[in-house]
């Protein structure tokens, strides 16, 4: 039986379809509203904030997807930026977009979020946009994000959660059946995973079926 890791690591068609939908403003906004009941402006705001980080900030963007967050950066961004994903298709697309924008200093890495190949305290910011729900082991991923963040570092995360409404939960079940979504928790599950990972301060909010998290180490 194909696992969600298999889907994202090897299925280039699924990755391409997802990336195409997310990168186009009309389909991204429509999908966010119809499937999950939130305004895609929430994601746009998270991306915009990345452009405000001071030069030298060490960033892990995982899953980077097709490089959605890179649109916040200019050629002189000055960040120590790692764009990571399990999907080779997504990484190829992100590399292409970085090149098209003239972005230098971006490192690309194929990584499994539940077992990151980075040392402790390696990053100042971990950005994880709408990806935790695609992981088989979200609790392990949150623990790994915590491990690679320096003391005082920040997790910026958005993820789909269960329990926001029947329509949203039906979509979760469908996407899990297709092997696209992994273990999707409730807001209560998410809180427990964050607590177990040992974040010092957690600020959580929710828009439709989308949870928005700011957590510090």
N, C-alpha and C positions, 0 to 999 in steps of 0.2 A: 504493500500500500504506500502510495506517495505521501511524504510528509510535507509540512509547510516549508521546511528547510530545503527540501528537494525542489519545490516549486520556485522559490526565489533564487536559489543558487544555479539552477539549470534551465528553467523555462524562459527563454528570451522573448517569446511571444507575449506571455502574460506581463512581463516587465515592460515591454514596449507599449502595450495597450494602456497599462496603468500610467506610465510616464506621459504618454500623449494626452491623456485625459486631464492629468493634473497640471501640465504645463500650459494648457489652453485656458484662458481666463473664463470663457463662457461655460465650458464643461466642468471646470473645477468648482465654480460657484454653484452651478446647478446640482452637481453631485453632493456637495456639502449640505445644501439646503434640503434636497429631496430625500437622500438616503439617511442623513445623520442629523438634520435639523439645526445646523449652525451656519453662521455667516462666515464665508471663507476669509473675510477681512481679519478674523482672529489669526489665521495662518500668515496672512500678509503682514500683520503687525509684528509677529514673531520674527519674520524674515527681516523686516525693516530694522528691528533692534540689533540685529547682527552687524549691521553697518555702522553702529555707534560704538562698537568695542574699540578700545585704544590699541594702537600698534603694539605688537609683541604678545598680545593675548593668545594663549594656546587653546585652540578650539578643536573638539572632536564633533563632527557632524555625522550622526549615525542613526538611522539609515539616511544617507544623502540622497537616495533615489537618483533621479536624473540631474541632480545639482540644483534643485529648486532654490535652496537658500543662497546659492552663489550669486543670484541676481542682486543681492544687497551689496555686493563687493565691487569696488573699482580696482583698476590695475595697480593702484598704490595702496592697497588695503593694509599692508604691513602686518597682517595676522600670521601666526604660526598655525596653519589650518590643515587638518586632516579630514578628508571626505571619505567615509567608509561605508561599505554596503556588502551584503552577502551576494548580491546579484552582479554577475559580470556584465550583463547588458546595461544595468543602471550605471555602473562605473564607466563603461564606454561612453554612455550618453553624457554623463557629468564631465568627463574629460573633454568631450567635444564642445560643450557649452563653456567650460572654462577657457578653452583656447579661443573660442569665438569672441569672448569678452576681453581677451588679452590679459587674463589673470595668471600671474606667476606666483610661485611660492605655495601652491596647493599640492598637498601630497594625497595620493589615492591609495586605498588599501581595501582588500577583500577581507572582511571580518565577520565573525559570528558574535553577536552582541553578548551571548551568554558565556563566552570564553575569549575575551579580548587579548590580543597579543601586544599589549602596551604595559609598561611598568606602572607601579603605584604612583599617584600624585603627578601624572604626566600632563594633565590639562587643567586650565582655569575654567572652561565652560564646556559642558556637553550639551549639544543640541540634538533632540530626537523628535522630529516632526512626524506625526501620524504614522508611526512605525511599530510601536510596542505591541499593538494588537495583531501584528503580523508575525509575532515571535512565538515559538513553542514554549519558551521558558521566560516569561516576562519578569518574574521575581529574580531570576538569576541575572538577567540583563540589568535590572536596576541596581543589583548588588555590584555588578562589574562597573557600571557607570560611577557608582560611589567610590569604588576602589581606585579608579584612574583619575578622580578629581583631587586636586590639592586641597588641603585645609582652607576653608573659606571659598572654595570653588562652587560653581552654580550649575545645576541641572535645569534645562529649559525643555519641557516635554509637553507634547499633546498626543492624546491617544483616544481611540473609540472605546467606550465602556458599555457594558450591558445594563439594562434596567431603566433606560430613559424612555421606553415606549415600545409597544408591540411591533410597530413598523420597523423600528431600528433593530430590535432583537431578531426579527425575521431576516433582515439583511445580513446580520452577523452569522446566523445559522447557515444561510445560503453560501456566504463567502468562505466559511469554515469547510462546508461540504465540498467546495471547489478547490480546497487546498490553498487558498489565498490568505485567509486569516488563521491565526494560531489560537492560543489560549487568551480569550478576551474576558477580562474580569469585570466585576461591578465596581462602582466607586469605593465600596467598602474593601473589596479585594485590593484595589490599587493603594488605598491607605495603609493596609496591612503590609503590603510588599515594600512600600517606602519606609515604614517604621522598622521592618526587619532588616532592611539594608543599612540603617543607621544614619539617615540624614538628620542634621541638627535642627533644621527649620524647614517646614513644608507649608507652602501656600497653594491651596487647590481651589479651583472654580470649575464650573461646567456650563457648556452651552449646547443644548440638545444632547446628543450622545457623545459629545467631545469633552474630555477632561483636559484642563489646562493646569500644568504643574510648574511651580517655581520651587526649587529645593536647594538648600545650601548644605555644605559639608562642615 
